[in-house]
Amino acid sequence: MTQQMKAKESPTNGILIIDKKTGMTSM
C-alpha cells in the first residue's frame, strides 16, 4: 500500500515503479 501513496506523490516516477512492480498503470 506504500506504492500507491508514492504514485500519488510522483505520477511520473510512481507510475513507472507501479508498472514494473505491479505490472499495472495507476494514473
Distance bins in CASP14 RR format, pairs under 12 A and 6 or more apart:
PFRMAT RR
TARGET T0000
AUTHOR 0000-0000-0000
RMODE 2
METHOD distances of the structure
MODEL  1
1 7 0 0 0 0 0 1 0 0 0 0 0
1 8 0 0 0 0 0 1 0 0 0 0 0
1 18 0 0 0 0 0 1 0 0 0 0 0
1 22 0 0 0 0 0 1 0 0 0 0 0
2 8 0 0 0 0 0 1 0 0 0 0 0
2 9 0 0 0 0 0 1 0 0 0 0 0
2 14 0 0 0 0 0 1 0 0 0 0 0
2 17 0 0 0 0 0 1 0 0 0 0 0
2 18 0 0 0 0 0 1 0 0 0 0 0
2 21 0 0 0 0 0 1 0 0 0 0 0
3 9 0 0 0 0 0 1 0 0 0 0 0
3 10 0 0 0 0 0 1 0 0 0 0 0
3 13 0 0 0 0 0 1 0 0 0 0 0
3 14 1 0 0 1 0 0 0 0 0 0 0
3 15 0 0 0 0 0 1 0 0 0 0 0
3 16 0 0 0 0 0 1 0 0 0 0 0
3 17 1 0 0 1 0 0 0 0 0 0 0
3 18 1 0 1 0 0 0 0 0 0 0 0
3 19 0 0 0 0 0 1 0 0 0 0 0
3 20 0 0 0 0 0 1 0 0 0 0 0
3 21 1 0 1 0 0 0 0 0 0 0 0
3 22 1 0 0 1 0 0 0 0 0 0 0
3 23 0 0 0 0 0 1 0 0 0 0 0
3 24 0 0 0 0 0 1 0 0 0 0 0
3 26 0 0 0 0 1 0 0 0 0 0 0
4 10 0 0 0 0 0 1 0 0 0 0 0
4 11 0 0 0 0 0 1 0 0 0 0 0
4 14 0 0 0 0 1 0 0 0 0 0 0
4 15 0 0 0 0 0 1 0 0 0 0 0
4 17 0 0 0 0 0 1 0 0 0 0 0
4 18 1 0 0 1 0 0 0 0 0 0 0
4 21 0 0 0 0 0 1 0 0 0 0 0
4 22 0 0 0 0 1 0 0 0 0 0 0
4 24 0 0 0 0 0 1 0 0 0 0 0
4 26 1 0 0 1 0 0 0 0 0 0 0
4 27 0 0 0 0 0 1 0 0 0 0 0
5 14 0 0 0 0 1 0 0 0 0 0 0
5 17 0 0 0 0 0 1 0 0 0 0 0
5 18 0 0 0 0 0 1 0 0 0 0 0
5 26 0 0 0 0 0 1 0 0 0 0 0
6 12 0 0 0 0 0 1 0 0 0 0 0
6 13 1 0 0 1 0 0 0 0 0 0 0
6 14 1 0 1 0 0 0 0 0 0 0 0
6 15 0 0 0 0 0 1 0 0 0 0 0
6 16 0 0 0 0 0 1 0 0 0 0 0
6 17 1 0 0 1 0 0 0 0 0 0 0
6 18 0 0 0 0 1 0 0 0 0 0 0
6 21 0 0 0 0 0 1 0 0 0 0 0
6 22 0 0 0 0 0 1 0 0 0 0 0
6 26 0 0 0 0 0 1 0 0 0 0 0
7 13 0 0 0 0 1 0 0 0 0 0 0
7 14 1 0 1 0 0 0 0 0 0 0 0
7 15 1 0 0 1 0 0 0 0 0 0 0
7 16 0 0 0 0 1 0 0 0 0 0 0
7 17 1 0 0 1 0 0 0 0 0 0 0
7 18 1 0 1 0 0 0 0 0 0 0 0
7 19 0 0 0 0 1 0 0 0 0 0 0
7 20 0 0 0 0 0 1 0 0 0 0 0
7 21 0 0 0 0 0 1 0 0 0 0 0
7 22 0 0 0 0 1 0 0 0 0 0 0
7 24 0 0 0 0 0 1 0 0 0 0 0
7 25 0 0 0 0 1 0 0 0 0 0 0
7 26 1 0 1 0 0 0 0 0 0 0 0
7 27 0 0 0 0 1 0 0 0 0 0 0
8 14 0 0 0 0 1 0 0 0 0 0 0
8 15 0 0 0 0 0 1 0 0 0 0 0
8 17 0 0 0 0 0 1 0 0 0 0 0
8 18 0 0 0 0 0 1 0 0 0 0 0
8 26 0 0 0 0 1 0 0 0 0 0 0
8 27 0 0 0 0 0 1 0 0 0 0 0
9 15 0 0 0 0 0 1 0 0 0 0 0
9 17 0 0 0 0 0 1 0 0 0 0 0
10 16 0 0 0 0 1 0 0 0 0 0 0
10 17 0 0 0 0 1 0 0 0 0 0 0
10 18 0 0 0 0 0 1 0 0 0 0 0
10 26 0 0 0 0 0 1 0 0 0 0 0
11 17 0 0 0 0 0 1 0 0 0 0 0
11 18 0 0 0 0 0 1 0 0 0 0 0
11 19 0 0 0 0 0 1 0 0 0 0 0
11 25 0 0 0 0 0 1 0 0 0 0 0
11 26 0 0 0 0 1 0 0 0 0 0 0
11 27 1 0 0 1 0 0 0 0 0 0 0
12 18 0 0 0 0 0 1 0 0 0 0 0
12 19 0 0 0 0 0 1 0 0 0 0 0
12 25 0 0 0 0 0 1 0 0 0 0 0
12 27 0 0 0 0 0 1 0 0 0 0 0
13 19 0 0 0 0 0 1 0 0 0 0 0
13 20 0 0 0 0 0 1 0 0 0 0 0
14 20 0 0 0 0 1 0 0 0 0 0 0
14 21 0 0 0 0 1 0 0 0 0 0 0
14 22 0 0 0 0 0 1 0 0 0 0 0
14 24 0 0 0 0 0 1 0 0 0 0 0
14 25 0 0 0 0 1 0 0 0 0 0 0
14 26 0 0 0 0 1 0 0 0 0 0 0
14 27 0 0 0 0 0 1 0 0 0 0 0
15 21 0 0 0 0 0 1 0 0 0 0 0
15 22 0 0 0 0 0 1 0 0 0 0 0
15 23 0 0 0 0 0 1 0 0 0 0 0
15 24 0 0 0 0 1 0 0 0 0 0 0
15 25 1 0 1 0 0 0 0 0 0 0 0
15 26 1 0 0 1 0 0 0 0 0 0 0
15 27 1 0 0 1 0 0 0 0 0 0 0
16 22 0 0 0 0 0 1 0 0 0 0 0
16 23 0 0 0 0 0 1 0 0 0 0 0
16 25 0 0 0 0 1 0 0 0 0 0 0
16 26 0 0 0 0 0 1 0 0 0 0 0
16 27 0 0 0 0 0 1 0 0 0 0 0
17 23 0 0 0 0 0 1 0 0 0 0 0
17 24 0 0 0 0 0 1 0 0 0 0 0
17 25 0 0 0 0 0 1 0 0 0 0 0
17 26 0 0 0 0 0 1 0 0 0 0 0
18 24 1 0 0 1 0 0 0 0 0 0 0
18 25 1 0 0 1 0 0 0 0 0 0 0
18 26 1 0 1 0 0 0 0 0 0 0 0
18 27 0 0 0 0 1 0 0 0 0 0 0
19 25 1 0 1 0 0 0 0 0 0 0 0
19 26 0 0 0 0 1 0 0 0 0 0 0
19 27 0 0 0 0 0 1 0 0 0 0 0
END
